[in-house]
């Protein structure tokens, strides 16, 4: 329809509008996934017999990068 305006409101994946157009659920899902990835990386590192500094050295990274990945930051 000419001249019709489209709503810029954010829509929930299941069709509903999010209250205030917030990204709260998406942000929470992302944070949960990041924390789960960090826990899995830490588990794999431990099983391989490495400490954080050892992984950083092998990969050529700073230890702080490994730490941030494992803590989900």
RACOR-V112875 format. One record per pair of residues at least 12 apart in sequence whose ideal C-beta (glycine too) atoms are under 7 Angstrom apart, sorted by the first residue. I is the first residue (numbers start at 1). J is the second residue. Records with the same first field share a line. If there is no record, write none. Layout:
I->J ; J
This chain:
9->21
31->72
34->72
35->72
38->69 ; 70 ; 71 ; 72
41->69 ; 70
42->70
52->66 ; 67
